[in-house]
Amino acid sequence: MSKKKTREGAIRRAQNRFDDGSFLKELARRVAIPTESQVPELADELHRYQRDEMAPCLKAFGFETRVVENPIENRGPALIASRIENETLPTVLIYGHGDVVRSIKAEWSEGLDPYKMSIIGDKIYGRGVADNKGQHTLALNALGAVLDERDGKLGFNAKFIIETGEEQGSPGLQKLIETNVDLLKCDIFLGFDGPRKSSKCMDLNLGCRGGIFFDLIVDHKRPGAMHSGHWGGVLPDAGIQLAHAISSITDPQGRINIQEWLPAQVPEQVSEACKSLVVDQGADTQEPDPNWGQSDLSVHEKTLAWTSFTVLAFKTGNPDNPVNAVPSYAKARCQVRYTTDVDRQVFIPALRRHLDKIELNHIEINTEIGRDQFPASRTDPNHPWVKWVVDSIQKTTNVMPNVLPCSSGSNPSELFKSGLKTPVIWIPHSYSGCNQHGPDEHGLKSFLREGLAATAGIFWDLGEGSAPK
């Protein structure tokens, strides 16, 4: 007599994959591949990751796989995989990215190597453990656990897309989606990326803030270096002019002065969602400054429902080896994060009008900076799929997950939401102190093990016929 197949059995199998070390062995193999998408010399590693690592794994689970070249030259490929059991069943599209940011080994702590995974306490160190190899490895293992429990059946259709350009703004991804709509069409998009807010409960993110990057440049094109003793006070100082331009965008507390950049208000359902969030970031994370930013908003409203402006870099002269000369050139790389409540087309024209109004019309705004920029996106918090995923996670963890209207960072949500006409839900499994873009990147064993259980529960429930129609 065959043993009864159960939800609990699938969850137990998923967690056993972590406990017996097979999940970690698989992840270590992926971490060891240096998939830095910003380094042209490592382009072959992006192809190797897709061809030799991910494709064979998905084929072993019964997927048909295809490595799709990026429509933009010299950018990383995507892997599209499909496993169709029956066209009448619900179809989930699972997203991850195989590329990572640059890794400078000398900056990592002694004994740690970005491409040799190591474990200290609850932390699993290695480039990509948090962002994003650990998270799509989690999704694959949860899927495998359900396949094992159901004797090779899922009870739903599954598709994967793993790109290798996310850390560069996903160049070419929109075109790739447009030309592969039939391959990617689905009932629900589940993305596995990003940090969660609390150790006490999991998160659902329903989209993202958009990101706009631009350079502000002052260039007087003066030949040679004009001595600051002889010319200071009579020649325009590019550094001072650029500093004035930047300082005019916000007040001294970081409140944005350009009204067109701001939402008319925080939508009521978004404000309510922000009030209910459980946040417990732990000792490894930075405390927000309550005096910075829009004073009448909560911390969560500032990061999930409002516009922010950041100066990522600012240079004039040579700060490491200054000379006595009036700078003729200054440049700042700036970034705006915004929500779906502001049209992305207004930002640059509004900035131009603002600078011209205060007689800084000589400041150049350059938006051609060599990376794609994600638009803002938000799935309706009342969408039936949102409630369904919330209920599934709560059933597994016995805790109500956070439901964020969007993530504070940016991701390719809208490319899938608008391109495939599908609701988009992200389920993150790292945390804000994971150092995903710096030295000592790590994931937490406890979060990944819990995530395996919850994701196996979602996949089990998908095969039970209870999903929204």
RODO-2510 file (C-alpha; in nm, 4 decimals, decimal comma):
residues 469
     n   res          X          Y          Z
     1     m     0,0000     0,0000     0,0000
     2     s     0,1511     0,3311    -0,1062
     3     k     0,2190     0,5959     0,1520
     4     k    -0,0220     0,8899     0,1500
     5     k     0,1167     1,2015    -0,0189
     6     t     0,0801     1,5081     0,2028
     7     r     0,1602     1,8752     0,2255
     8     e     0,3561     1,8068     0,5434
     9     g     0,5553     1,5424     0,3599
    10     a     0,6551     1,7890     0,0878
    11     i     0,7586     2,0483     0,3465
    12     r     0,9581     1,7882     0,5393
    13     r     1,1363     1,6838     0,2207
    14     a     1,2256     2,0465     0,1441
    15     q     1,3741     2,1014     0,4887
    16     n     1,5569     1,7687     0,4742
    17     r     1,7352     1,8956     0,1641
    18     f     1,8753     2,1729     0,3818
    19     d     1,9468     1,9552     0,6856
    20     d     2,1304     1,6816     0,4954
    21     g     2,3580     1,9352     0,3253
    22     s     2,2415     1,8750    -0,0332
    23     f     2,0969     2,2271    -0,0668
    24     l     2,4201     2,3816     0,0619
    25     k     2,6356     2,1654    -0,1650
    26     e     2,4301     2,2746    -0,4660
    27     l     2,4519     2,6405    -0,3626
    28     a     2,8287     2,6218    -0,3065
    29     r     2,8735     2,4932    -0,6599
    30     r     2,6826     2,7930    -0,7969
    31     v     2,8602     3,0461    -0,5754
    32     a     3,1929     2,9184    -0,7109
    33     i     3,1068     3,0467    -1,0618
    34     p     3,2135     3,4164    -1,0804
    35     t     2,9149     3,5585    -1,2661
    36     e     2,9988     3,9290    -1,2371
    37     s     2,7877     4,0867    -1,5101
    38     q     2,9726     4,4200    -1,4886
    39     v     3,3033     4,2608    -1,5925
    40     p     3,3240     4,1972    -1,9708
    41     e     3,6073     3,9477    -1,9231
    42     l     3,3699     3,7221    -1,7277
    43     a     3,1001     3,7039    -1,9982
    44     d     3,1791     3,3367    -2,0587
    45     e     3,0997     3,2639    -1,6927
    46     l     2,7442     3,3925    -1,7424
    47     h     2,6969     3,1455    -2,0279
    48     r     2,8614     2,8670    -1,8261
    49     y     2,6253     2,9281    -1,5360
    50     q     2,3225     2,8900    -1,7614
    51     r     2,4510     2,6121    -1,9860
    52     d     2,6456     2,3900    -1,7454
    53     e     2,4818     2,4601    -1,4100
    54     m     2,1189     2,5698    -1,4322
    55     a     2,0009     2,3972    -1,7506
    56     p     2,1036     2,0446    -1,6398
    57     c     1,9389     2,0955    -1,3007
    58     l     1,6099     2,2008    -1,4568
    59     k     1,6229     1,9215    -1,7162
    60     a     1,6569     1,6720    -1,4319
    61     f     1,3216     1,8010    -1,3014
    62     g     1,1561     1,7442    -1,6387
    63     f     1,1847     2,0979    -1,7786
    64     e     1,2474     2,1833    -2,1389
    65     t     1,5200     2,4478    -2,1358
    66     r     1,6434     2,7116    -2,3733
    67     v     1,9356     2,9508    -2,3298
    68     v     1,8290     3,2736    -2,5010
    69     e     2,0925     3,5211    -2,6104
    70     n     2,0427     3,8774    -2,4961
    71     p     1,9026     4,1034    -2,7701
    72     i     2,1607     4,3614    -2,6617
    73     e     2,5135     4,2806    -2,7739
    74     n     2,7660     4,1802    -2,5086
    75     r     2,5030     4,1334    -2,2379
    76     g     2,4302     3,8143    -2,0482
    77     p     2,1912     3,5405    -2,1673
    78     a     1,8666     3,4286    -2,0061
    79     l     1,7544     3,0731    -1,9383
    80     i     1,3882     2,9957    -2,0034
    81     a     1,2571     2,6616    -1,8818
    82     s     0,9095     2,5126    -1,9093
    83     r     0,7386     2,2075    -1,7570
    84     i     0,3804     2,1671    -1,8795
    85     e     0,1732     1,8882    -1,7233
    86     n    -0,1622     2,0010    -1,8613
    87     e    -0,2615     2,3222    -2,0374
    88     t    -0,5719     2,3471    -1,8178
    89     l    -0,3658     2,3668    -1,4969
    90     p    -0,2435     2,6965    -1,3437
    91     t     0,1007     2,8093    -1,4562
    92     v     0,3585     2,9781    -1,2337
    93     l     0,6582     3,1698    -1,3711
    94     i     0,9495     3,1695    -1,1269
    95     y     1,2184     3,4371    -1,1524
    96     g     1,5787     3,4543    -1,0399
    97     h     1,9048     3,6053    -1,1624
    98     g     2,2404     3,4362    -1,1887
    99     d     2,4621     3,7427    -1,2060
   100     v     2,6308     3,9051    -0,9062
   101     v     2,8059     4,2343    -0,8347
   102     r     3,1812     4,2804    -0,8421
   103     s     3,3762     4,0964    -0,5748
   104     i     3,7017     4,2419    -0,4477
   105     k     3,8492     3,9626    -0,2381
   106     a     4,0856     4,1969    -0,0495
   107     e     3,7854     4,3776     0,1004
   108     w     3,6353     4,0618     0,2506
   109     s     3,7108     3,9668     0,6096
   110     e     4,0047     3,7424     0,6835
   111     g     3,9272     3,3804     0,6078
   112     l     3,6379     3,4593     0,3737
   113     d     3,6491     3,4133    -0,0030
   114     p     3,3648     3,5524    -0,2175
   115     y     3,3685     3,2433    -0,4402
   116     k     3,4246     2,9753    -0,1763
   117     m     3,1149     2,9379     0,0385
   118     s     3,1705     2,9178     0,4131
   119     i     2,9423     2,8919     0,7142
   120     i     2,9887     3,0664     1,0490
   121     g     2,7010     3,0260     1,2923
   122     d     2,3745     3,1152     1,1199
   123     k     2,5519     3,2950     0,8343
   124     i     2,6365     3,1444     0,4963
   125     y     2,9045     3,3591     0,3304
   126     g     2,9686     3,3871    -0,0419
   127     r     2,8979     3,6149    -0,3354
   128     g     2,5452     3,5436    -0,4522
   129     v     2,4264     3,3543    -0,1439
   130     a     2,1764     3,6329    -0,0727
   131     d     2,1547     3,7946    -0,4150
   132     n     2,0436     3,5823    -0,5880
   133     k     2,1823     3,2287    -0,6214
   134     g     2,0640     3,1240    -0,2769
   135     q     1,7112     3,2361    -0,3516
   136     h     1,6570     3,0674    -0,6876
   137     t     1,8301     2,7564    -0,5520
   138     l     1,5689     2,7649    -0,2758
   139     a     1,2847     2,7774    -0,5298
   140     l     1,4314     2,4848    -0,7250
   141     n     1,4725     2,2694    -0,4149
   142     a     1,1196     2,3429    -0,2948
   143     l     0,9913     2,2414    -0,6371
   144     g     1,1993     1,9243    -0,6248
   145     a     1,0555     1,8354    -0,2855
   146     v     0,6996     1,8553    -0,4189
   147     l     0,7955     1,6479    -0,7239
   148     d     0,9401     1,3799    -0,4958
   149     e     0,6360     1,3783    -0,2681
   150     r     0,3946     1,3507    -0,5631
   151     d     0,6007     1,0845    -0,7422
   152     g     0,7158     1,3083    -1,0262
   153     k     0,4031     1,5221    -1,0605
   154     l     0,3433     1,8830    -0,9560
   155     g    -0,0265     1,9265    -1,0272
   156     f     0,0486     2,2591    -1,2000
   157     n     0,2659     2,3958    -1,4782
   158     a     0,5969     2,5586    -1,3918
   159     k     0,8259     2,7900    -1,5828
   160     f     1,1559     2,9512    -1,4888
   161     i     1,3354     3,2549    -1,6188
   162     i     1,6868     3,3117    -1,4902
   163     e     1,8557     3,6199    -1,6303
   164     t     2,2167     3,7322    -1,5941
   165     g     2,1888     4,1098    -1,6145
   166     e     1,9838     4,2173    -1,3141
   167     e     2,2796     4,3841    -1,1447
   168     q     2,3098     4,6102    -1,4493
   169     g     1,9419     4,6988    -1,4643
   170     s     1,8361     4,3924    -1,6707
   171     p     1,9409     4,5276    -2,0131
   172     g     1,7528     4,3546    -2,2922
   173     l     1,5014     4,1889    -2,0598
   174     q     1,2016     4,3889    -2,1840
   175     k     1,2730     4,2956    -2,5439
   176     l     1,3354     3,9360    -2,4441
   177     i     0,9933     3,9211    -2,2732
   178     e     0,8225     4,0819    -2,5729
   179     t     0,9679     3,8267    -2,8144
   180     n     0,8986     3,5256    -2,5883
   181     v     0,5508     3,6009    -2,4554
   182     d     0,4176     3,2564    -2,5476
   183     l     0,7072     3,0839    -2,3723
   184     l     0,6651     3,2975    -2,0590
   185     k     0,2856     3,3362    -2,0347
   186     c     0,1594     3,2439    -1,6889
   187     d    -0,1153     3,2924    -1,4324
   188     i     0,1148     3,4181    -1,1579
   189     f     0,4737     3,5494    -1,1440
   190     l     0,6689     3,4598    -0,8295
   191     g     1,0038     3,6363    -0,7890
   192     f     1,2590     3,5167    -0,5375
   193     d     1,4848     3,8129    -0,4632
   194     g     1,5440     4,0848    -0,2067
   195     p     1,5471     4,1197     0,1722
   196     r     1,2630     4,0624     0,4142
   197     k     1,1816     4,3039     0,6954
   198     s     1,1703     4,0814     0,9995
   199     s     1,2986     3,7611     1,1563
   200     k     0,9490     3,7081     1,2989
   201     c     0,7599     3,6713     0,9694
   202     m     0,8094     3,6377     0,5961
   203     d     0,7321     3,9072     0,3382
   204     l     0,5405     3,9461     0,0154
   205     n     0,6442     4,2401    -0,2028
   206     l     0,3886     4,3434    -0,4620
   207     g     0,6185     4,5452    -0,6845
   208     c     0,8944     4,7988    -0,6515
   209     r     0,9864     5,1627    -0,6518
   210     g     1,1249     5,2719    -0,9845
   211     g     1,4795     5,3950    -1,0270
   212     i     1,6047     5,6852    -1,2374
   213     f     1,9778     5,7513    -1,2660
   214     f     2,1339     6,0652    -1,4087
   215     d     2,4530     6,2695    -1,3971
   216     l     2,4683     6,6389    -1,3139
   217     i     2,7693     6,7956    -1,4851
   218     v     2,9364     7,1350    -1,4803
   219     d     3,2041     7,1727    -1,7477
   220     h     3,3571     7,5128    -1,8220
   221     k     3,6073     7,3550    -2,0653
   222     r     3,8916     7,5779    -1,9497
   223     p     4,2368     7,4776    -2,0764
   224     g     4,4942     7,4023    -1,8081
   225     a     4,4693     7,4583    -1,4336
   226     m     4,3847     7,8142    -1,3265
   227     h     4,5704     7,8989    -1,0037
   228     s     4,3258     7,9422    -0,7145
   229     g     4,5260     8,2327    -0,5743
   230     h     4,5144     8,4320    -0,8950
   231     w     4,1754     8,3184    -1,0246
   232     g     3,9774     8,2211    -0,7171
   233     g     3,6865     8,4614    -0,6784
   234     v     3,6878     8,5695    -1,0419
   235     l     3,6372     8,2417    -1,2280
   236     p     3,3322     8,0173    -1,1731
   237     d     3,4080     7,7220    -0,9450
   238     a     3,2447     7,4108    -1,0915
   239     g     3,2412     7,2372    -0,7527
   240     i     3,0542     7,5218    -0,5841
   241     q     2,8067     7,5492    -0,8698
   242     l     2,7305     7,1772    -0,8637
   243     a     2,7001     7,1797    -0,4849
   244     h     2,4388     7,4570    -0,5122
   245     a     2,2493     7,2610    -0,7768
   246     i     2,2379     6,9502    -0,5603
   247     s     2,1470     7,1371    -0,2424
   248     s     1,8573     7,3059    -0,4201
   249     i     1,6896     6,9703    -0,4888
   250     t     1,6260     6,9034    -0,1199
   251     d     1,6283     7,1006     0,2005
   252     p     1,8986     7,0309     0,4656
   253     q     1,6864     6,7428     0,6056
   254     g     1,6551     6,5684     0,2695
   255     r     1,2983     6,6783     0,1955
   256     i     1,2526     6,7117    -0,1811
   257     n     1,1825     7,0633    -0,3092
   258     i     1,0654     6,9708    -0,6598
   259     q     0,6910     6,9217    -0,6166
   260     e     0,6429     6,7410    -0,9496
   261     w     0,8632     6,4606    -0,8156
   262     l     0,6258     6,3846    -0,5280
   263     p     0,3014     6,1871    -0,5078
   264     a    -0,0087     6,3968    -0,4435
   265     q    -0,0644     6,1746    -0,1412
   266     v     0,0024     5,8266    -0,0083
   267     p    -0,2855     5,6015    -0,1229
   268     e    -0,4984     5,4905     0,1706
   269     q    -0,4496     5,1173     0,1120
   270     v    -0,0730     5,1704     0,0921
   271     s    -0,0686     5,3720     0,4131
   272     e    -0,2695     5,1003     0,5889
   273     a    -0,0322     4,8324     0,4634
   274     c     0,2652     5,0306     0,5951
   275     k     0,1061     5,0539     0,9403
   276     s     0,0723     4,6778     0,9717
   277     l     0,4313     4,5868     0,8840
   278     v     0,6387     4,3910     1,1336
   279     v     1,0013     4,5061     1,1295
   280     d     1,2836     4,3475     1,3269
   281     q     1,6116     4,4040     1,1497
   282     g     1,8532     4,2955     1,4200
   283     a     2,1929     4,4227     1,5279
   284     d     2,3545     4,4078     1,1820
   285     t     2,1409     4,6815     1,0289
   286     q     2,1462     5,0598     1,0386
   287     e     1,8792     5,2493     1,2327
   288     p     1,6865     5,5041     1,0224
   289     d     1,7233     5,8699     1,1168
   290     p     1,3755     5,9964     1,2130
   291     n     1,4760     6,3545     1,1228
   292     w     1,5721     6,2740     0,7630
   293     g     1,3197     6,2922     0,4823
   294     q     0,9521     6,3827     0,4712
   295     s     0,8680     6,4685     0,8317
   296     d     0,4963     6,3819     0,8226
   297     l     0,5519     6,0246     0,6996
   298     s     0,6418     5,7064     0,8830
   299     v     0,9697     5,5311     0,8041
   300     h     0,7835     5,2711     0,5960
   301     e     0,5898     5,5354     0,4035
   302     k     0,9167     5,7147     0,3248
   303     t     1,0712     5,4022     0,1716
   304     l     0,7655     5,2296     0,0217
   305     a     0,5282     5,5119    -0,0740
   306     w     0,7352     5,8256    -0,1383
   307     t     1,0058     5,9640    -0,3616
   308     s     1,3684     5,9750    -0,2468
   309     f     1,6741     6,1473    -0,3939
   310     t     2,0302     6,0246    -0,3407
   311     v     2,3713     6,1531    -0,4497
   312     l     2,5603     5,8309    -0,5220
   313     a     2,8908     5,9990    -0,6064
   314     f     3,0285     6,3534    -0,6359
   315     k     3,3666     6,4548    -0,7681
   316     t     3,5458     6,7774    -0,8498
   317     g     3,9206     6,8163    -0,8773
   318     n     4,1232     6,5318    -0,7264
   319     p     4,0296     6,4880    -0,3575
   320     d     4,3186     6,2449    -0,3000
   321     n     4,5782     6,4783    -0,4496
   322     p     4,4360     6,8331    -0,4538
   323     v     4,6094     7,1174    -0,6328
   324     n     4,5716     7,4938    -0,5997
   325     a     4,3409     7,5382    -0,8964
   326     v     3,9826     7,6564    -0,9537
   327     p     3,7921     7,3447    -1,0696
   328     s     3,6446     7,3783    -1,4160
   329     y     3,4685     7,0414    -1,4043
   330     a     3,2409     6,8692    -1,1552
   331     k     3,0162     6,5666    -1,1833
   332     a     2,7639     6,3909    -0,9595
   333     r     2,5841     6,0609    -1,0189
   334     c     2,2342     6,0932    -0,8776
   335     q     1,9395     5,8625    -0,8287
   336     v     1,5667     5,9050    -0,7747
   337     r     1,3449     5,6277    -0,6377
   338     y     0,9733     5,6746    -0,6975
   339     t     0,6390     5,4919    -0,6802
   340     t     0,3650     5,4229    -0,9350
   341     d     0,1900     5,7365    -0,8069
   342     v     0,4272     5,9601    -1,0084
   343     d     0,4735     5,9421    -1,3869
   344     r     0,8392     5,8593    -1,4566
   345     q     0,8344     6,0937    -1,7572
   346     v     0,8075     6,4051    -1,5366
   347     f     1,1349     6,3764    -1,3457
   348     i     1,4012     6,4994    -1,5865
   349     p     1,1913     6,7820    -1,7419
   350     a     1,0906     6,8984    -1,3932
   351     l     1,4543     6,8986    -1,2823
   352     r     1,5526     7,1003    -1,5903
   353     r     1,2843     7,3607    -1,5169
   354     h     1,3901     7,3751    -1,1520
   355     l     1,7576     7,4374    -1,2325
   356     d     1,6759     7,6944    -1,4990
   357     k     1,4482     7,8812    -1,2587
   358     i     1,7349     7,9293    -1,0107
   359     e     1,9740     8,0390    -1,2890
   360     l     2,1654     7,7116    -1,3057
   361     n     2,0832     7,6546    -1,6703
   362     h     2,4485     7,5703    -1,7430
   363     i     2,4159     7,2486    -1,5389
   364     e     2,3997     6,9538    -1,7794
   365     i     2,1665     6,6611    -1,7057
   366     n     2,2890     6,3403    -1,8653
   367     t     2,0623     6,0346    -1,8599
   368     e     2,2726     5,8289    -2,1033
   369     i     2,4724     5,6453    -1,8399
   370     g     2,4929     5,2912    -1,9763
   371     r     2,2344     5,1037    -1,7695
   372     d     1,8666     5,0275    -1,7959
   373     q     1,6377     5,1812    -1,5367
   374     f     1,3509     4,9888    -1,3807
   375     p     1,0035     5,1485    -1,3794
   376     a     0,7868     5,1493    -1,0670
   377     s     0,5300     4,8740    -1,0264
   378     r     0,2564     4,7675    -0,7858
   379     t     0,0174     4,4698    -0,7892
   380     d    -0,3187     4,5453    -0,6308
   381     p    -0,3000     4,4360    -0,2644
   382     n    -0,6580     4,3088    -0,3016
   383     h    -0,5767     4,0801    -0,5954
   384     p    -0,6995     3,7199    -0,5334
   385     w    -0,3505     3,5797    -0,5902
   386     v    -0,2116     3,7978    -0,3095
   387     k    -0,4601     3,6588    -0,0585
   388     w    -0,3969     3,3055    -0,1831
   389     v    -0,0179     3,3282    -0,1336
   390     v    -0,0634     3,4978     0,2060
   391     d    -0,2915     3,2150     0,3199
   392     s    -0,0470     2,9491     0,2000
   393     i     0,2509     3,1031     0,3809
   394     q     0,0473     3,1529     0,6977
   395     k    -0,0634     2,7898     0,6855
   396     t     0,3016     2,6766     0,6764
   397     t     0,4593     2,9215     0,9223
   398     n     0,1575     2,9876     1,1492
   399     v     0,2429     3,3578     1,1171
   400     m     0,0797     3,6231     0,8973
   401     p     0,3419     3,7477     0,6477
   402     n     0,4128     4,1143     0,5857
   403     v     0,2451     4,2395     0,2679
   404     l     0,4466     4,5290     0,1272
   405     p     0,2820     4,7447    -0,1432
   406     c     0,6208     4,7427    -0,3137
   407     s     0,9854     4,7010    -0,2275
   408     s     1,1895     5,0104    -0,1505
   409     g     1,4489     4,9103    -0,4085
   410     s     1,3991     4,8469    -0,7789
   411     n     1,3524     4,5282    -0,9791
   412     p     1,1998     4,4210    -1,3136
   413     s     0,8435     4,3830    -1,1756
   414     e     0,6742     4,6058    -1,4311
   415     l     0,8462     4,4387    -1,7253
   416     f     0,6655     4,1168    -1,6347
   417     k     0,3436     4,2737    -1,5043
   418     s     0,2773     4,4756    -1,8191
   419     g     0,4559     4,2462    -2,0652
   420     l     0,2745     3,9285    -1,9583
   421     k    -0,0422     4,0854    -1,8119
   422     t     0,0084     3,8927    -1,4895
   423     p     0,0105     3,9756    -1,1173
   424     v     0,3611     3,9973    -0,9749
   425     i     0,4529     3,8807    -0,6250
   426     w     0,8018     3,8692    -0,4758
   427     i     0,8896     3,6447    -0,1816
   428     p     1,2317     3,7508    -0,0469
   429     h     1,4563     3,5333     0,1686
   430     s     1,7528     3,7543     0,2637
   431     y     1,7630     4,0490     0,5047
   432     s     1,8797     4,4086     0,4949
   433     g     2,2077     4,3351     0,6739
   434     c     2,3192     4,0692     0,4244
   435     n     2,5797     4,2924     0,2497
   436     q     2,4589     4,1728    -0,0885
   437     h     2,6465     4,4451    -0,2780
   438     g     2,9522     4,4648    -0,0547
   439     p     3,2162     4,2536     0,1155
   440     d     3,1077     3,9576     0,3320
   441     e     2,7776     3,8932     0,1554
   442     h     2,5828     3,6265     0,3386
   443     g     2,2458     3,4617     0,3822
   444     l     2,0929     3,3250     0,7008
   445     k     2,0463     2,9509     0,7418
   446     s     1,7299     3,0099     0,9446
   447     f     1,5688     3,2265     0,6744
   448     l     1,6579     2,9888     0,3921
   449     r     1,5300     2,6828     0,5778
   450     e     1,2036     2,8585     0,6619
   451     g     1,1786     2,9775     0,3029
   452     l     1,2200     2,6230     0,1732
   453     a     0,9267     2,5108     0,3877
   454     a     0,6994     2,8003     0,2898
   455     t     0,7805     2,7708    -0,0803
   456     a     0,7210     2,3954    -0,0786
   457     g     0,3854     2,4734     0,0833
   458     i     0,2995     2,7210    -0,1937
   459     f     0,3938     2,4726    -0,4644
   460     w     0,1977     2,1956    -0,2943
   461     d    -0,1107     2,4158    -0,2677
   462     l    -0,0788     2,5117    -0,6349
   463     g    -0,1219     2,1456    -0,7222
   464     e    -0,4280     2,1036    -0,5030
   465     g    -0,6646     2,2920    -0,7335
   466     s    -0,7301     2,5797    -0,4936
   467     a    -0,5527     2,8544    -0,6919
   468     p    -0,7480     3,1575    -0,8212
   469     k    -0,9013     3,1111    -1,1647
***
